[in-house]
Amino acid sequence: MKEQLEKIRQAAEQELDSCEDLNVLENLRVKFLGKKGELTAILKQMGSLSAEERPVMGQLANTVRAAIEEKIASRVQILKEQESARKLVEETVDVTLPGKKQDMGKLHPLTVTLNDIKEIFLGMGFEIAEGPEVETDHYCFEALNMPKHHPARDTQDTFYINENVLLRTQTSSVQIRTMENKRPPIRIISPGRVYRSDTVDATHSPLFHQIEGLVVDKGITMADLNGTLELLMKRIYGEDCQIRLRPHHFPYTEPSAEVDLMCFNCHGSGCSLCKNEGYIELLGAGMVHPKVLEGCGIDPEVYSGFAFGMGLERITMGRYQINDMRLLYENDMRFLSQF
Protein backbone atom coordinates (compact mmCIF):
# COMPACT_ATOMS: atom_id res chain seq x y z
CA MET A 1 0.00 0.00 0.00
CA LYS A 2 2.95 2.26 0.70
CA GLU A 3 4.14 1.87 -2.90
CA GLN A 4 0.64 2.63 -4.19
CA LEU A 5 0.41 5.84 -2.19
CA GLU A 6 3.81 6.91 -3.47
CA LYS A 7 2.79 6.21 -7.09
CA ILE A 8 -0.38 8.31 -6.62
CA ARG A 9 1.68 11.24 -5.24
CA GLN A 10 4.18 11.08 -8.13
CA ALA A 11 1.46 10.76 -10.78
CA ALA A 12 -0.47 13.68 -9.31
CA GLU A 13 2.63 15.92 -9.22
CA GLN A 14 3.48 15.13 -12.87
CA GLU A 15 -0.02 15.78 -14.17
CA LEU A 16 -0.47 18.92 -12.08
CA ASP A 17 2.88 20.35 -13.26
CA SER A 18 1.82 19.97 -16.91
CA CYS A 19 -1.71 21.31 -16.40
CA GLU A 20 -2.36 24.68 -18.13
CA ASP A 21 -6.13 25.02 -17.65
CA LEU A 22 -8.18 25.67 -14.52
CA ASN A 23 -11.00 23.37 -15.70
CA VAL A 24 -8.56 20.53 -16.31
CA LEU A 25 -7.05 21.23 -12.90
CA GLU A 26 -10.44 20.76 -11.25
CA ASN A 27 -10.84 17.44 -13.07
CA LEU A 28 -7.45 16.32 -11.71
CA ARG A 29 -8.49 17.24 -8.16
CA VAL A 30 -11.56 15.05 -8.51
CA LYS A 31 -9.49 12.28 -10.06
CA PHE A 32 -7.05 12.07 -7.15
CA LEU A 33 -8.96 13.40 -4.13
CA GLY A 34 -12.65 13.00 -4.95
CA LYS A 35 -15.05 10.52 -3.33
CA LYS A 36 -14.34 8.09 -6.12
CA GLY A 37 -10.74 9.20 -6.56
CA GLU A 38 -7.59 7.11 -6.48
CA LEU A 39 -6.54 8.11 -2.96
CA THR A 40 -10.01 7.33 -1.57
CA ALA A 41 -9.89 3.90 -3.22
CA ILE A 42 -6.62 3.14 -1.40
CA LEU A 43 -7.99 4.32 1.94
CA LYS A 44 -10.90 1.90 1.59
CA GLN A 45 -8.36 -0.93 1.87
CA MET A 46 -7.27 0.18 5.36
CA GLY A 47 -9.62 -2.35 6.93
CA SER A 48 -7.44 -5.23 5.70
CA LEU A 49 -4.36 -3.94 7.55
CA SER A 50 -3.21 -5.00 10.98
CA ALA A 51 -3.71 -2.75 13.98
CA GLU A 52 0.00 -1.83 13.94
CA GLU A 53 0.03 -0.89 10.19
CA ARG A 54 -3.12 1.24 10.18
CA PRO A 55 -1.70 4.29 11.98
CA VAL A 56 1.43 4.24 9.85
CA MET A 57 -0.51 3.96 6.57
CA GLY A 58 -3.06 6.53 7.75
CA GLN A 59 -0.36 9.07 8.49
CA LEU A 60 1.28 8.41 5.12
CA ALA A 61 -2.06 8.81 3.33
CA ASN A 62 -2.64 12.16 5.04
CA THR A 63 0.85 13.29 4.04
CA VAL A 64 0.15 12.35 0.38
CA ARG A 65 -3.26 14.15 0.47
CA ALA A 66 -1.67 17.27 1.95
CA ALA A 67 1.07 17.25 -0.70
CA ILE A 68 -1.46 16.93 -3.54
CA GLU A 69 -3.71 19.70 -2.08
CA GLU A 70 -0.72 22.00 -1.70
CA LYS A 71 0.32 21.29 -5.28
CA ILE A 72 -3.18 22.02 -6.54
CA ALA A 73 -3.36 25.32 -4.61
CA SER A 74 0.03 26.36 -5.95
CA ARG A 75 -0.94 25.49 -9.50
CA VAL A 76 -4.26 27.40 -9.19
CA GLN A 77 -2.36 30.52 -8.13
CA ILE A 78 0.11 30.17 -11.02
CA LEU A 79 -2.65 29.67 -13.62
CA LYS A 80 -4.67 32.68 -12.31
CA GLU A 81 -1.60 34.90 -12.52
CA GLN A 82 -0.93 33.68 -16.06
CA GLU A 83 -4.57 34.41 -17.02
CA SER A 84 -4.38 37.92 -15.59
CA ALA A 85 -1.14 38.61 -17.44
CA ARG A 86 -2.68 37.32 -20.69
CA LYS A 87 -5.73 39.59 -20.29
CA LEU A 88 -3.54 42.59 -19.58
CA VAL A 89 -1.77 42.01 -22.89
CA GLU A 90 -4.82 41.13 -24.99
CA GLU A 91 -7.19 43.73 -23.53
CA THR A 92 -4.80 46.64 -23.32
CA VAL A 93 -6.45 49.96 -24.16
CA ASP A 94 -4.31 52.63 -25.74
CA VAL A 95 -5.47 55.69 -23.78
CA THR A 96 -3.56 57.96 -26.17
CA LEU A 97 -5.88 57.12 -29.08
CA PRO A 98 -8.50 59.77 -29.91
CA GLY A 99 -12.00 58.91 -28.64
CA LYS A 100 -14.93 58.07 -30.88
CA LYS A 101 -17.38 60.91 -31.39
CA GLN A 102 -20.73 60.30 -29.73
CA ASP A 103 -23.62 61.63 -31.79
CA MET A 104 -25.95 63.75 -29.69
CA GLY A 105 -29.67 63.59 -30.34
CA LYS A 106 -31.67 66.68 -31.26
CA LEU A 107 -35.29 67.66 -31.01
CA HIS A 108 -37.36 66.98 -34.12
CA PRO A 109 -38.32 70.18 -36.02
CA LEU A 110 -41.99 69.47 -35.24
CA THR A 111 -41.18 69.28 -31.53
CA VAL A 112 -39.12 72.49 -31.67
CA THR A 113 -41.97 74.37 -33.36
CA LEU A 114 -44.58 72.96 -30.98
CA ASN A 115 -42.53 73.89 -27.92
CA ASP A 116 -42.07 77.44 -29.24
CA ILE A 117 -45.81 77.81 -29.93
CA LYS A 118 -46.64 76.54 -26.45
CA GLU A 119 -44.30 79.08 -24.89
CA ILE A 120 -45.86 81.91 -26.92
CA PHE A 121 -49.39 81.04 -25.82
CA LEU A 122 -48.39 80.40 -22.21
CA GLY A 123 -46.94 83.90 -22.26
CA MET A 124 -50.34 85.22 -23.35
CA GLY A 125 -52.10 83.52 -20.44
CA PHE A 126 -53.36 80.44 -22.25
CA GLU A 127 -53.52 76.95 -20.76
CA ILE A 128 -52.65 73.70 -22.56
CA ALA A 129 -55.51 71.20 -22.73
CA GLU A 130 -55.44 67.59 -23.89
CA GLY A 131 -58.05 65.01 -24.78
CA PRO A 132 -58.42 61.48 -26.18
CA GLU A 133 -57.41 60.65 -29.73
CA VAL A 134 -60.17 58.03 -29.94
CA GLU A 135 -63.34 60.12 -29.82
CA THR A 136 -67.09 59.76 -30.04
CA ASP A 137 -69.11 61.13 -32.94
CA HIS A 138 -70.70 63.62 -30.54
CA TYR A 139 -67.47 65.40 -29.59
CA CYS A 140 -65.89 65.15 -33.02
CA PHE A 141 -68.88 66.34 -35.07
CA GLU A 142 -72.30 66.82 -33.50
CA ALA A 143 -71.22 69.17 -30.69
CA LEU A 144 -69.41 71.24 -33.34
CA ASN A 145 -72.66 71.93 -35.20
CA MET A 146 -72.14 69.09 -37.69
CA PRO A 147 -75.03 66.64 -37.26
CA LYS A 148 -75.10 63.31 -39.08
CA HIS A 149 -75.17 63.60 -42.87
CA HIS A 150 -73.85 67.19 -42.72
CA PRO A 151 -71.88 67.80 -45.95
CA ALA A 152 -68.93 69.29 -43.99
CA ARG A 153 -68.21 65.80 -42.70
CA ASP A 154 -67.19 64.67 -46.17
CA THR A 155 -63.96 66.69 -46.07
CA GLN A 156 -63.08 65.23 -42.68
CA ASP A 157 -64.09 61.60 -43.25
CA THR A 158 -61.81 59.63 -40.97
CA PHE A 159 -61.10 56.21 -39.50
CA TYR A 160 -64.13 54.75 -37.73
CA ILE A 161 -63.82 52.08 -35.05
CA ASN A 162 -67.58 51.61 -35.04
CA GLU A 163 -70.57 53.76 -35.95
CA ASN A 164 -70.12 56.03 -32.95
CA VAL A 165 -66.39 55.88 -32.20
CA LEU A 166 -63.63 57.19 -34.45
CA LEU A 167 -60.13 58.64 -34.51
CA ARG A 168 -60.52 62.38 -34.06
CA THR A 169 -60.23 64.55 -37.15
CA GLN A 170 -59.36 67.70 -35.21
CA THR A 171 -58.56 68.71 -31.66
CA SER A 172 -61.76 70.80 -31.56
CA SER A 173 -63.16 67.92 -29.52
CA VAL A 174 -60.89 69.08 -26.68
CA GLN A 175 -62.48 72.53 -26.89
CA ILE A 176 -65.95 71.00 -26.42
CA ARG A 177 -64.80 68.93 -23.45
CA THR A 178 -63.22 72.02 -21.90
CA MET A 179 -66.34 74.17 -22.33
CA GLU A 180 -68.49 71.43 -20.82
CA ASN A 181 -66.33 71.21 -17.71
CA LYS A 182 -65.13 74.78 -17.21
CA ARG A 183 -66.93 78.10 -17.03
CA PRO A 184 -65.60 81.22 -18.80
CA PRO A 185 -63.18 82.87 -18.94
CA ILE A 186 -61.50 80.15 -21.05
CA ARG A 187 -58.14 80.49 -22.81
CA ILE A 188 -56.68 77.21 -24.07
CA ILE A 189 -54.70 75.64 -26.87
CA SER A 190 -55.12 71.94 -27.60
CA PRO A 191 -52.20 70.39 -29.51
CA GLY A 192 -52.23 66.73 -30.56
CA ARG A 193 -52.38 64.10 -33.28
CA VAL A 194 -55.38 63.95 -35.60
CA TYR A 195 -56.40 61.55 -38.36
CA ARG A 196 -58.04 61.92 -41.76
CA SER A 197 -58.30 59.53 -44.69
CA ASP A 198 -56.04 61.66 -46.91
CA THR A 199 -53.75 60.28 -49.56
CA VAL A 200 -50.08 60.76 -48.72
CA ASP A 201 -48.42 63.47 -50.82
CA ALA A 202 -46.21 66.51 -50.37
CA THR A 203 -48.84 68.41 -48.36
CA HIS A 204 -51.17 65.72 -46.96
CA SER A 205 -50.93 62.79 -44.56
CA PRO A 206 -53.51 60.51 -42.89
CA LEU A 207 -51.84 61.40 -39.58
CA PHE A 208 -50.74 64.90 -38.73
CA HIS A 209 -50.57 67.30 -35.79
CA GLN A 210 -52.94 70.13 -35.07
CA ILE A 211 -52.98 73.01 -32.63
CA GLU A 212 -56.38 74.50 -31.88
CA GLY A 213 -57.03 77.55 -29.77
CA LEU A 214 -60.13 78.73 -27.93
CA VAL A 215 -60.98 81.90 -26.03
CA VAL A 216 -64.38 82.41 -24.43
CA ASP A 217 -65.18 85.47 -22.32
CA LYS A 218 -67.35 88.55 -22.24
CA GLY A 219 -66.80 90.99 -25.10
CA ILE A 220 -64.51 88.84 -27.27
CA THR A 221 -64.42 90.08 -30.90
CA MET A 222 -62.75 89.35 -34.23
CA ALA A 223 -60.22 92.05 -33.35
CA ASP A 224 -59.01 89.88 -30.47
CA LEU A 225 -58.66 86.93 -32.84
CA ASN A 226 -56.73 88.98 -35.38
CA GLY A 227 -54.41 90.43 -32.73
CA THR A 228 -53.70 87.01 -31.20
CA LEU A 229 -52.85 85.41 -34.55
CA GLU A 230 -50.79 88.40 -35.68
CA LEU A 231 -48.70 88.24 -32.50
CA LEU A 232 -48.25 84.48 -32.91
CA MET A 233 -47.05 84.74 -36.50
CA LYS A 234 -44.65 87.58 -35.75
CA ARG A 235 -43.11 85.54 -32.95
CA ILE A 236 -42.72 82.52 -35.25
CA TYR A 237 -41.79 84.09 -38.58
CA GLY A 238 -40.39 87.46 -37.60
CA GLU A 239 -41.65 91.00 -37.07
CA ASP A 240 -41.95 91.74 -40.81
CA CYS A 241 -44.51 88.96 -41.48
CA GLN A 242 -48.09 89.90 -42.33
CA ILE A 243 -51.36 87.98 -42.22
CA ARG A 244 -54.75 88.50 -43.82
CA LEU A 245 -58.19 87.09 -43.05
CA ARG A 246 -60.43 85.94 -45.92
CA PRO A 247 -64.15 85.17 -45.46
CA HIS A 248 -64.83 81.45 -45.32
CA HIS A 249 -67.35 79.01 -43.84
CA PHE A 250 -66.93 76.55 -40.99
CA PRO A 251 -69.97 74.99 -39.29
CA TYR A 252 -68.60 75.66 -35.82
CA THR A 253 -67.68 79.36 -36.26
CA GLU A 254 -69.66 82.39 -37.43
CA PRO A 255 -68.25 84.50 -38.95
CA SER A 256 -65.39 82.32 -40.23
CA ALA A 257 -62.13 83.14 -41.95
CA GLU A 258 -59.16 81.57 -43.64
CA VAL A 259 -55.92 83.08 -42.36
CA ASP A 260 -53.14 83.57 -44.92
CA LEU A 261 -49.49 84.42 -44.33
CA MET A 262 -47.59 86.73 -46.66
CA CYS A 263 -45.24 84.55 -48.72
CA PHE A 264 -41.83 84.56 -47.06
CA ASN A 265 -40.22 83.88 -50.44
CA CYS A 266 -41.57 86.78 -52.51
CA HIS A 267 -42.99 89.01 -49.72
CA GLY A 268 -46.34 89.39 -51.43
CA SER A 269 -45.27 90.01 -55.02
CA GLY A 270 -46.14 86.48 -56.21
CA CYS A 271 -43.98 83.46 -56.96
CA SER A 272 -44.20 79.74 -57.68
CA LEU A 273 -44.20 78.88 -53.97
CA CYS A 274 -47.39 80.87 -53.28
CA LYS A 275 -48.82 80.17 -56.75
CA ASN A 276 -48.41 83.86 -57.63
CA GLU A 277 -50.92 84.90 -54.97
CA GLY A 278 -48.47 86.58 -52.64
CA TYR A 279 -49.99 84.79 -49.63
CA ILE A 280 -49.98 81.19 -48.38
CA GLU A 281 -53.07 79.67 -46.75
CA LEU A 282 -52.14 78.80 -43.19
CA LEU A 283 -55.10 78.10 -40.90
CA GLY A 284 -58.82 78.47 -40.27
CA ALA A 285 -60.43 80.60 -37.60
CA GLY A 286 -63.56 82.45 -36.58
CA MET A 287 -65.96 83.42 -33.81
CA VAL A 288 -67.38 80.43 -31.94
CA HIS A 289 -70.87 79.65 -33.27
CA PRO A 290 -73.66 80.47 -30.76
CA LYS A 291 -75.05 76.93 -31.16
CA VAL A 292 -71.71 75.46 -30.08
CA LEU A 293 -71.62 77.68 -27.00
CA GLU A 294 -75.22 76.89 -26.15
CA GLY A 295 -74.64 73.15 -26.56
CA CYS A 296 -71.88 73.36 -23.94
CA GLY A 297 -74.08 75.21 -21.45
CA ILE A 298 -72.61 78.67 -22.11
CA ASP A 299 -75.04 81.54 -22.73
CA PRO A 300 -74.19 83.10 -26.14
CA GLU A 301 -76.04 86.27 -25.13
CA VAL A 302 -73.50 86.85 -22.36
CA TYR A 303 -70.31 85.28 -23.70
CA SER A 304 -68.58 85.19 -27.06
CA GLY A 305 -65.37 83.61 -28.18
CA PHE A 306 -62.98 82.87 -31.00
CA ALA A 307 -61.36 79.65 -32.13
CA PHE A 308 -58.65 78.70 -34.59
CA GLY A 309 -56.98 75.55 -35.82
CA MET A 310 -53.63 75.16 -37.52
CA GLY A 311 -51.54 72.26 -38.72
CA LEU A 312 -48.22 71.97 -36.93
CA GLU A 313 -46.63 70.47 -40.05
CA ARG A 314 -47.67 73.43 -42.20
CA ILE A 315 -46.31 75.93 -39.67
CA THR A 316 -43.04 73.99 -39.46
CA MET A 317 -42.71 73.71 -43.24
CA GLY A 318 -43.13 77.46 -43.60
CA ARG A 319 -40.73 78.17 -40.77
CA TYR A 320 -37.91 76.03 -42.18
CA GLN A 321 -38.87 76.33 -45.88
CA ILE A 322 -39.57 72.60 -46.25
CA ASN A 323 -41.46 71.77 -49.44
CA ASP A 324 -42.53 68.18 -48.72
CA MET A 325 -44.36 67.06 -45.56
CA ARG A 326 -43.15 63.49 -46.00
CA LEU A 327 -39.63 64.57 -45.08
CA LEU A 328 -40.85 65.17 -41.52
CA TYR A 329 -41.86 61.52 -41.10
CA GLU A 330 -39.16 59.56 -42.94
CA ASN A 331 -36.57 59.77 -40.11
CA ASP A 332 -33.78 60.44 -42.59
CA MET A 333 -30.86 61.67 -40.47
CA ARG A 334 -29.39 63.54 -43.44
CA PHE A 335 -32.52 65.71 -43.35
CA LEU A 336 -33.12 65.89 -39.61
CA SER A 337 -29.50 66.73 -38.73
CA GLN A 338 -29.92 70.10 -40.48
CA PHE A 339 -32.14 71.40 -37.68
Backbone hydrogen bonds, N-H to C=O, Kabsch-Sander energy under -0.5 kcal/mol:
donor,donor_aa,acceptor,acceptor_aa,energy
5,L,1,M,-2.4
6,E,2,K,-2.0
7,K,3,E,-2.2
8,I,4,Q,-2.2
9,R,5,L,-2.1
10,Q,6,E,-2.4
11,A,7,K,-2.6
12,A,8,I,-2.4
13,E,9,R,-2.3
14,Q,10,Q,-2.1
15,E,11,A,-2.3
16,L,12,A,-2.6
17,D,13,E,-2.1
18,S,14,Q,-1.4
19,C,15,E,-0.5
19,C,16,L,-0.7
25,L,21,D,-2.2
26,E,22,L,-1.8
27,N,23,N,-1.7
28,L,24,V,-2.0
29,R,25,L,-2.0
30,V,26,E,-2.0
31,K,27,N,-2.1
32,F,28,L,-2.2
33,L,29,R,-3.0
34,G,29,R,-0.5
34,G,30,V,-1.4
37,G,34,G,-2.1
38,E,31,K,-2.0
39,L,32,F,-1.7
41,A,37,G,-1.9
42,I,38,E,-1.5
43,L,39,L,-2.2
44,K,40,T,-1.4
45,Q,42,I,-1.8
46,M,43,L,-1.6
47,G,44,K,-0.5
48,S,45,Q,-1.7
49,L,46,M,-1.7
54,R,50,S,-1.8
56,V,52,E,-0.6
57,M,53,E,-2.9
58,G,54,R,-2.8
59,Q,55,P,-2.3
60,L,56,V,-2.0
61,A,57,M,-2.6
62,N,58,G,-2.1
63,T,59,Q,-2.0
64,V,60,L,-2.4
65,R,61,A,-2.5
66,A,62,N,-2.6
67,A,63,T,-2.0
68,I,64,V,-2.3
69,E,65,R,-2.8
70,E,66,A,-2.2
71,K,67,A,-2.0
72,I,68,I,-2.5
73,A,69,E,-2.5
74,S,70,E,-2.3
75,R,71,K,-2.4
76,V,72,I,-2.6
77,Q,73,A,-2.0
78,I,74,S,-2.1
79,L,75,R,-2.7
80,K,76,V,-2.3
81,E,77,Q,-2.0
82,Q,78,I,-2.2
83,E,79,L,-2.3
84,S,80,K,-2.3
85,A,81,E,-2.3
86,R,82,Q,-2.3
87,K,83,E,-2.3
88,L,84,S,-2.2
89,V,85,A,-1.5
90,E,86,R,-2.9
91,E,87,K,-2.9
92,T,89,V,-0.8
94,D,92,T,-0.5
95,V,93,V,-1.2
97,L,94,D,-1.7
103,D,101,K,-0.7
112,V,108,H,-2.5
113,T,109,P,-2.2
114,L,110,L,-2.5
115,N,111,T,-2.7
116,D,112,V,-2.1
117,I,113,T,-2.4
118,K,114,L,-2.6
119,E,115,N,-2.1
120,I,116,D,-2.0
121,F,117,I,-2.3
122,L,118,K,-2.8
123,G,119,E,-1.9
124,M,120,I,-0.7
124,M,121,F,-0.7
125,G,122,L,-1.4
126,F,121,F,-2.5
127,E,187,R,-2.5
129,A,127,E,-0.6
129,A,189,I,-2.8
135,E,133,E,-0.8
135,E,166,L,-2.9
137,D,164,N,-2.3
140,C,136,T,-1.9
141,F,137,D,-2.4
142,E,137,D,-1.6
143,A,138,H,-3.4
144,L,141,F,-1.5
145,N,142,E,-1.4
146,M,141,F,-1.6
150,H,147,P,-1.8
153,R,150,H,-1.9
154,D,151,P,-1.4
155,T,152,A,-0.6
156,Q,153,R,-1.3
157,D,154,D,-0.9
160,Y,158,T,-0.7
161,I,165,V,-2.7
162,N,165,V,-1.9
166,L,135,E,-2.9
167,L,159,F,-2.5
168,R,133,E,-2.8
173,S,170,Q,-0.9
174,V,171,T,-1.3
175,Q,171,T,-0.8
176,I,172,S,-1.8
177,R,173,S,-2.1
178,T,174,V,-2.2
179,M,175,Q,-2.6
180,E,176,I,-2.0
181,N,177,R,-1.2
182,K,178,T,-1.4
186,I,216,V,-2.6
188,I,214,L,-2.5
189,I,127,E,-2.3
190,S,212,E,-3.1
192,G,210,Q,-1.7
194,V,208,F,-2.8
195,Y,168,R,-2.7
196,R,206,P,-1.9
197,S,157,D,-2.0
198,D,196,R,-2.3
201,D,204,H,-1.9
208,F,194,V,-2.0
210,Q,192,G,-2.7
211,I,310,M,-2.9
212,E,190,S,-1.2
213,G,308,F,-2.7
214,L,188,I,-2.7
215,V,306,F,-2.4
216,V,186,I,-2.3
217,D,304,S,-2.6
220,I,217,D,-0.8
224,D,221,T,-0.5
225,L,221,T,-1.4
226,N,222,M,-2.8
227,G,223,A,-2.5
228,T,224,D,-2.3
229,L,225,L,-2.4
230,E,226,N,-2.4
231,L,227,G,-2.1
232,L,228,T,-2.2
233,M,229,L,-2.5
234,K,230,E,-2.0
235,R,231,L,-2.0
236,I,232,L,-1.8
237,Y,233,M,-3.4
238,G,234,K,-1.5
241,C,238,G,-1.5
244,R,260,D,-2.0
246,R,244,R,-0.5
246,R,258,E,-2.9
248,H,256,S,-1.6
250,F,253,T,-0.6
253,T,250,F,-1.2
254,E,287,M,-3.1
256,S,248,H,-0.7
257,A,285,A,-3.0
258,E,246,R,-2.8
259,V,283,L,-3.5
260,D,244,R,-2.8
260,D,258,E,-0.6
261,L,280,I,-2.8
262,M,242,Q,-3.1
263,C,278,G,-2.7
267,H,263,C,-1.9
269,S,266,C,-1.1
275,K,272,S,-0.7
276,N,271,C,-3.7
277,E,274,C,-1.2
280,I,261,L,-3.1
282,L,259,V,-2.6
283,L,259,V,-1.7
284,G,309,G,-1.8
285,A,257,A,-2.8
286,G,307,A,-1.9
287,M,255,P,-2.2
288,V,305,G,-2.4
289,H,252,Y,-2.5
292,V,289,H,-0.8
293,L,289,H,-1.9
294,E,290,P,-2.8
295,G,291,K,-2.2
296,C,292,V,-0.9
296,C,293,L,-0.8
297,G,294,E,-1.7
298,I,293,L,-2.7
302,V,299,D,-1.2
303,Y,299,D,-2.6
304,S,217,D,-2.4
306,F,215,V,-1.7
307,A,286,G,-2.9
308,F,213,G,-1.8
309,G,284,G,-2.5
310,M,211,I,-2.3
311,G,282,L,-0.6
312,L,209,H,-2.5
313,E,209,H,-0.6
315,I,311,G,-2.0
316,T,312,L,-2.5
317,M,313,E,-2.9
318,G,314,R,-2.1
319,R,315,I,-2.2
320,Y,316,T,-2.4
321,Q,317,M,-0.7
322,I,317,M,-2.2
325,M,202,A,-3.5
327,L,324,D,-1.4
328,L,325,M,-1.8
329,Y,326,R,-1.4
330,E,326,R,-1.0
333,M,331,N,-0.7
335,F,332,D,-1.1
336,L,332,D,-2.6
337,S,333,M,-2.2
338,Q,335,F,-1.5
339,F,336,L,-1.7
